[in-house]
Amino acid sequence: MALRIKRIYEPPSPDDGCRILVDRLWPRGLKKGDAQVDLWLREVAPSAELRRWFGHDPAKWEEFTQRYSRELAQSPEALQPLLQEVRQGKTVTLLFAARDTVHNNAAALKAYLDARP
């Protein structure tokens, strides 16, 4: 199993495997047909309140990941479609729209999933 993250504005690649968008909102300026998204899991994205609080401020990153992890733990059913793909041993690419390729919800979600048994 390979779990990756990738900015949705980057060109799709055959190496991406199952492409899952993990943002609550559809990315600006991107046509749905051009994105080649296999699943759009809005429910695993951070809440609107948490997104606004974070504001992609790297200084808030550690606290953001903790709060986001708590949100994910409170709704494990939202993760099931994603976990199903991972358990099948497929390559899964978590897609995100944020400009910051280090401090974004997909990176936090990947870290959360990597820490699971």
PyMOL CGO cylinders between C-alpha atoms (Angstrom):
from pymol import cmd
from pymol.cgo import CYLINDER

trace = [
    CYLINDER, 0.00, 0.00, 0.00, 1.20, 3.46, -0.88, 0.3, 1, 1, 1, 1, 1, 1,
    CYLINDER, 1.20, 3.46, -0.88, -0.47, 6.56, 0.48, 0.3, 1, 1, 1, 1, 1, 1,
    CYLINDER, -0.47, 6.56, 0.48, 0.56, 9.78, -1.22, 0.3, 1, 1, 1, 1, 1, 1,
    CYLINDER, 0.56, 9.78, -1.22, -0.51, 13.40, -1.33, 0.3, 1, 1, 1, 1, 1, 1,
    CYLINDER, -0.51, 13.40, -1.33, -0.62, 15.63, -4.36, 0.3, 1, 1, 1, 1, 1, 1,
    CYLINDER, -0.62, 15.63, -4.36, -1.89, 19.05, -5.27, 0.3, 1, 1, 1, 1, 1, 1,
    CYLINDER, -1.89, 19.05, -5.27, -4.96, 18.63, -7.47, 0.3, 1, 1, 1, 1, 1, 1,
    CYLINDER, -4.96, 18.63, -7.47, -3.68, 21.22, -9.93, 0.3, 1, 1, 1, 1, 1, 1,
    CYLINDER, -3.68, 21.22, -9.93, -0.74, 18.96, -10.82, 0.3, 1, 1, 1, 1, 1, 1,
    CYLINDER, -0.74, 18.96, -10.82, -1.33, 16.74, -13.86, 0.3, 1, 1, 1, 1, 1, 1,
    CYLINDER, -1.33, 16.74, -13.86, -2.78, 13.30, -13.11, 0.3, 1, 1, 1, 1, 1, 1,
    CYLINDER, -2.78, 13.30, -13.11, -0.38, 10.39, -13.40, 0.3, 1, 1, 1, 1, 1, 1,
    CYLINDER, -0.38, 10.39, -13.40, -0.94, 6.64, -13.78, 0.3, 1, 1, 1, 1, 1, 1,
    CYLINDER, -0.94, 6.64, -13.78, 1.18, 6.28, -10.61, 0.3, 1, 1, 1, 1, 1, 1,
    CYLINDER, 1.18, 6.28, -10.61, -1.50, 8.12, -8.61, 0.3, 1, 1, 1, 1, 1, 1,
    CYLINDER, -1.50, 8.12, -8.61, -3.68, 5.03, -8.31, 0.3, 1, 1, 1, 1, 1, 1,
    CYLINDER, -3.68, 5.03, -8.31, -7.01, 5.90, -6.71, 0.3, 1, 1, 1, 1, 1, 1,
    CYLINDER, -7.01, 5.90, -6.71, -7.29, 9.71, -6.65, 0.3, 1, 1, 1, 1, 1, 1,
    CYLINDER, -7.29, 9.71, -6.65, -9.30, 10.99, -3.67, 0.3, 1, 1, 1, 1, 1, 1,
    CYLINDER, -9.30, 10.99, -3.67, -10.09, 14.67, -3.17, 0.3, 1, 1, 1, 1, 1, 1,
    CYLINDER, -10.09, 14.67, -3.17, -10.11, 15.43, 0.56, 0.3, 1, 1, 1, 1, 1, 1,
    CYLINDER, -10.11, 15.43, 0.56, -11.18, 19.08, 0.48, 0.3, 1, 1, 1, 1, 1, 1,
    CYLINDER, -11.18, 19.08, 0.48, -14.62, 20.28, 1.57, 0.3, 1, 1, 1, 1, 1, 1,
    CYLINDER, -14.62, 20.28, 1.57, -14.91, 22.70, -1.37, 0.3, 1, 1, 1, 1, 1, 1,
    CYLINDER, -14.91, 22.70, -1.37, -14.29, 21.99, -5.04, 0.3, 1, 1, 1, 1, 1, 1,
    CYLINDER, -14.29, 21.99, -5.04, -10.96, 23.60, -6.15, 0.3, 1, 1, 1, 1, 1, 1,
    CYLINDER, -10.96, 23.60, -6.15, -11.30, 26.96, -7.86, 0.3, 1, 1, 1, 1, 1, 1,
    CYLINDER, -11.30, 26.96, -7.86, -10.91, 27.13, -11.61, 0.3, 1, 1, 1, 1, 1, 1,
    CYLINDER, -10.91, 27.13, -11.61, -10.80, 23.37, -12.10, 0.3, 1, 1, 1, 1, 1, 1,
    CYLINDER, -10.80, 23.37, -12.10, -13.36, 21.52, -14.19, 0.3, 1, 1, 1, 1, 1, 1,
    CYLINDER, -13.36, 21.52, -14.19, -14.54, 18.27, -12.64, 0.3, 1, 1, 1, 1, 1, 1,
    CYLINDER, -14.54, 18.27, -12.64, -13.74, 16.35, -15.82, 0.3, 1, 1, 1, 1, 1, 1,
    CYLINDER, -13.74, 16.35, -15.82, -10.16, 17.64, -15.90, 0.3, 1, 1, 1, 1, 1, 1,
    CYLINDER, -10.16, 17.64, -15.90, -9.41, 16.64, -12.31, 0.3, 1, 1, 1, 1, 1, 1,
    CYLINDER, -9.41, 16.64, -12.31, -9.77, 12.89, -12.83, 0.3, 1, 1, 1, 1, 1, 1,
    CYLINDER, -9.77, 12.89, -12.83, -10.99, 12.36, -9.26, 0.3, 1, 1, 1, 1, 1, 1,
    CYLINDER, -10.99, 12.36, -9.26, -12.12, 8.83, -8.33, 0.3, 1, 1, 1, 1, 1, 1,
    CYLINDER, -12.12, 8.83, -8.33, -13.71, 9.86, -5.01, 0.3, 1, 1, 1, 1, 1, 1,
    CYLINDER, -13.71, 9.86, -5.01, -14.54, 13.19, -3.41, 0.3, 1, 1, 1, 1, 1, 1,
    CYLINDER, -14.54, 13.19, -3.41, -14.69, 12.72, 0.35, 0.3, 1, 1, 1, 1, 1, 1,
    CYLINDER, -14.69, 12.72, 0.35, -15.85, 16.10, 1.69, 0.3, 1, 1, 1, 1, 1, 1,
    CYLINDER, -15.85, 16.10, 1.69, -16.66, 14.50, 5.04, 0.3, 1, 1, 1, 1, 1, 1,
    CYLINDER, -16.66, 14.50, 5.04, -13.01, 13.80, 5.85, 0.3, 1, 1, 1, 1, 1, 1,
    CYLINDER, -13.01, 13.80, 5.85, -12.01, 17.42, 5.30, 0.3, 1, 1, 1, 1, 1, 1,
    CYLINDER, -12.01, 17.42, 5.30, -11.58, 19.69, 8.31, 0.3, 1, 1, 1, 1, 1, 1,
    CYLINDER, -11.58, 19.69, 8.31, -14.71, 21.48, 9.45, 0.3, 1, 1, 1, 1, 1, 1,
    CYLINDER, -14.71, 21.48, 9.45, -15.33, 24.96, 8.06, 0.3, 1, 1, 1, 1, 1, 1,
    CYLINDER, -15.33, 24.96, 8.06, -14.67, 26.37, 11.53, 0.3, 1, 1, 1, 1, 1, 1,
    CYLINDER, -14.67, 26.37, 11.53, -11.30, 24.61, 11.79, 0.3, 1, 1, 1, 1, 1, 1,
    CYLINDER, -11.30, 24.61, 11.79, -10.29, 25.64, 8.26, 0.3, 1, 1, 1, 1, 1, 1,
    CYLINDER, -10.29, 25.64, 8.26, -11.06, 29.29, 9.02, 0.3, 1, 1, 1, 1, 1, 1,
    CYLINDER, -11.06, 29.29, 9.02, -9.16, 29.15, 12.31, 0.3, 1, 1, 1, 1, 1, 1,
    CYLINDER, -9.16, 29.15, 12.31, -6.11, 27.56, 10.68, 0.3, 1, 1, 1, 1, 1, 1,
    CYLINDER, -6.11, 27.56, 10.68, -6.00, 29.90, 7.67, 0.3, 1, 1, 1, 1, 1, 1,
    CYLINDER, -6.00, 29.90, 7.67, -2.96, 27.95, 6.38, 0.3, 1, 1, 1, 1, 1, 1,
    CYLINDER, -2.96, 27.95, 6.38, -0.79, 29.61, 9.02, 0.3, 1, 1, 1, 1, 1, 1,
    CYLINDER, -0.79, 29.61, 9.02, 2.29, 27.38, 9.52, 0.3, 1, 1, 1, 1, 1, 1,
    CYLINDER, 2.29, 27.38, 9.52, 2.58, 28.69, 13.10, 0.3, 1, 1, 1, 1, 1, 1,
    CYLINDER, 2.58, 28.69, 13.10, -0.76, 26.98, 13.85, 0.3, 1, 1, 1, 1, 1, 1,
    CYLINDER, -0.76, 26.98, 13.85, 0.18, 23.70, 12.15, 0.3, 1, 1, 1, 1, 1, 1,
    CYLINDER, 0.18, 23.70, 12.15, 0.78, 21.56, 15.24, 0.3, 1, 1, 1, 1, 1, 1,
    CYLINDER, 0.78, 21.56, 15.24, -2.45, 22.67, 16.91, 0.3, 1, 1, 1, 1, 1, 1,
    CYLINDER, -2.45, 22.67, 16.91, -4.33, 22.26, 13.60, 0.3, 1, 1, 1, 1, 1, 1,
    CYLINDER, -4.33, 22.26, 13.60, -3.18, 18.64, 13.23, 0.3, 1, 1, 1, 1, 1, 1,
    CYLINDER, -3.18, 18.64, 13.23, -4.29, 17.87, 16.80, 0.3, 1, 1, 1, 1, 1, 1,
    CYLINDER, -4.29, 17.87, 16.80, -7.72, 19.45, 16.32, 0.3, 1, 1, 1, 1, 1, 1,
    CYLINDER, -7.72, 19.45, 16.32, -8.16, 17.80, 12.93, 0.3, 1, 1, 1, 1, 1, 1,
    CYLINDER, -8.16, 17.80, 12.93, -7.21, 14.41, 14.40, 0.3, 1, 1, 1, 1, 1, 1,
    CYLINDER, -7.21, 14.41, 14.40, -9.91, 14.86, 17.05, 0.3, 1, 1, 1, 1, 1, 1,
    CYLINDER, -9.91, 14.86, 17.05, -12.46, 15.66, 14.34, 0.3, 1, 1, 1, 1, 1, 1,
    CYLINDER, -12.46, 15.66, 14.34, -11.46, 12.56, 12.39, 0.3, 1, 1, 1, 1, 1, 1,
    CYLINDER, -11.46, 12.56, 12.39, -11.70, 10.38, 15.49, 0.3, 1, 1, 1, 1, 1, 1,
    CYLINDER, -11.70, 10.38, 15.49, -15.23, 11.65, 16.13, 0.3, 1, 1, 1, 1, 1, 1,
    CYLINDER, -15.23, 11.65, 16.13, -16.47, 10.53, 12.70, 0.3, 1, 1, 1, 1, 1, 1,
    CYLINDER, -16.47, 10.53, 12.70, -14.73, 7.26, 11.82, 0.3, 1, 1, 1, 1, 1, 1,
    CYLINDER, -14.73, 7.26, 11.82, -17.51, 6.35, 9.36, 0.3, 1, 1, 1, 1, 1, 1,
    CYLINDER, -17.51, 6.35, 9.36, -16.38, 9.20, 7.09, 0.3, 1, 1, 1, 1, 1, 1,
    CYLINDER, -16.38, 9.20, 7.09, -13.00, 7.49, 6.69, 0.3, 1, 1, 1, 1, 1, 1,
    CYLINDER, -13.00, 7.49, 6.69, -14.42, 4.12, 5.65, 0.3, 1, 1, 1, 1, 1, 1,
    CYLINDER, -14.42, 4.12, 5.65, -14.38, 4.63, 1.84, 0.3, 1, 1, 1, 1, 1, 1,
    CYLINDER, -14.38, 4.63, 1.84, -10.77, 5.79, 2.07, 0.3, 1, 1, 1, 1, 1, 1,
    CYLINDER, -10.77, 5.79, 2.07, -9.73, 2.98, 4.40, 0.3, 1, 1, 1, 1, 1, 1,
    CYLINDER, -9.73, 2.98, 4.40, -11.38, 0.45, 2.11, 0.3, 1, 1, 1, 1, 1, 1,
    CYLINDER, -11.38, 0.45, 2.11, -9.12, 1.54, -0.76, 0.3, 1, 1, 1, 1, 1, 1,
    CYLINDER, -9.12, 1.54, -0.76, -6.04, 1.46, 1.48, 0.3, 1, 1, 1, 1, 1, 1,
    CYLINDER, -6.04, 1.46, 1.48, -6.85, -2.01, 2.86, 0.3, 1, 1, 1, 1, 1, 1,
    CYLINDER, -6.85, -2.01, 2.86, -7.07, -3.39, -0.66, 0.3, 1, 1, 1, 1, 1, 1,
    CYLINDER, -7.07, -3.39, -0.66, -3.38, -2.57, -1.05, 0.3, 1, 1, 1, 1, 1, 1,
    CYLINDER, -3.38, -2.57, -1.05, -3.99, 0.04, -3.73, 0.3, 1, 1, 1, 1, 1, 1,
    CYLINDER, -3.99, 0.04, -3.73, -1.96, 3.16, -4.25, 0.3, 1, 1, 1, 1, 1, 1,
    CYLINDER, -1.96, 3.16, -4.25, -4.06, 6.04, -2.96, 0.3, 1, 1, 1, 1, 1, 1,
    CYLINDER, -4.06, 6.04, -2.96, -3.33, 9.69, -3.67, 0.3, 1, 1, 1, 1, 1, 1,
    CYLINDER, -3.33, 9.69, -3.67, -4.96, 12.26, -1.41, 0.3, 1, 1, 1, 1, 1, 1,
    CYLINDER, -4.96, 12.26, -1.41, -5.66, 15.38, -3.45, 0.3, 1, 1, 1, 1, 1, 1,
    CYLINDER, -5.66, 15.38, -3.45, -5.75, 18.90, -2.02, 0.3, 1, 1, 1, 1, 1, 1,
    CYLINDER, -5.75, 18.90, -2.02, -6.00, 22.42, -3.44, 0.3, 1, 1, 1, 1, 1, 1,
    CYLINDER, -6.00, 22.42, -3.44, -3.96, 24.45, -0.94, 0.3, 1, 1, 1, 1, 1, 1,
    CYLINDER, -3.96, 24.45, -0.94, -0.84, 26.21, -2.22, 0.3, 1, 1, 1, 1, 1, 1,
    CYLINDER, -0.84, 26.21, -2.22, 1.23, 25.09, 0.76, 0.3, 1, 1, 1, 1, 1, 1,
    CYLINDER, 1.23, 25.09, 0.76, 2.36, 21.56, -0.04, 0.3, 1, 1, 1, 1, 1, 1,
    CYLINDER, 2.36, 21.56, -0.04, 3.57, 20.92, 3.52, 0.3, 1, 1, 1, 1, 1, 1,
    CYLINDER, 3.57, 20.92, 3.52, 0.91, 22.49, 5.76, 0.3, 1, 1, 1, 1, 1, 1,
    CYLINDER, 0.91, 22.49, 5.76, -2.41, 21.28, 4.36, 0.3, 1, 1, 1, 1, 1, 1,
    CYLINDER, -2.41, 21.28, 4.36, -5.24, 18.98, 5.36, 0.3, 1, 1, 1, 1, 1, 1,
    CYLINDER, -5.24, 18.98, 5.36, -4.10, 16.14, 3.07, 0.3, 1, 1, 1, 1, 1, 1,
    CYLINDER, -4.10, 16.14, 3.07, -0.69, 16.07, 4.77, 0.3, 1, 1, 1, 1, 1, 1,
    CYLINDER, -0.69, 16.07, 4.77, -2.38, 16.05, 8.18, 0.3, 1, 1, 1, 1, 1, 1,
    CYLINDER, -2.38, 16.05, 8.18, -4.77, 13.30, 7.07, 0.3, 1, 1, 1, 1, 1, 1,
    CYLINDER, -4.77, 13.30, 7.07, -1.90, 11.19, 5.72, 0.3, 1, 1, 1, 1, 1, 1,
    CYLINDER, -1.90, 11.19, 5.72, -0.03, 11.55, 9.02, 0.3, 1, 1, 1, 1, 1, 1,
    CYLINDER, -0.03, 11.55, 9.02, -3.20, 10.55, 10.89, 0.3, 1, 1, 1, 1, 1, 1,
    CYLINDER, -3.20, 10.55, 10.89, -3.65, 7.46, 8.70, 0.3, 1, 1, 1, 1, 1, 1,
    CYLINDER, -3.65, 7.46, 8.70, 0.05, 6.52, 8.86, 0.3, 1, 1, 1, 1, 1, 1,
    CYLINDER, 0.05, 6.52, 8.86, -0.16, 6.52, 12.66, 0.3, 1, 1, 1, 1, 1, 1,
    CYLINDER, -0.16, 6.52, 12.66, -3.07, 4.03, 12.64, 0.3, 1, 1, 1, 1, 1, 1,
    CYLINDER, -3.07, 4.03, 12.64, -2.29, 0.34, 13.03, 0.3, 1, 1, 1, 1, 1, 1,
]
cmd.load_cgo(trace, "trace")
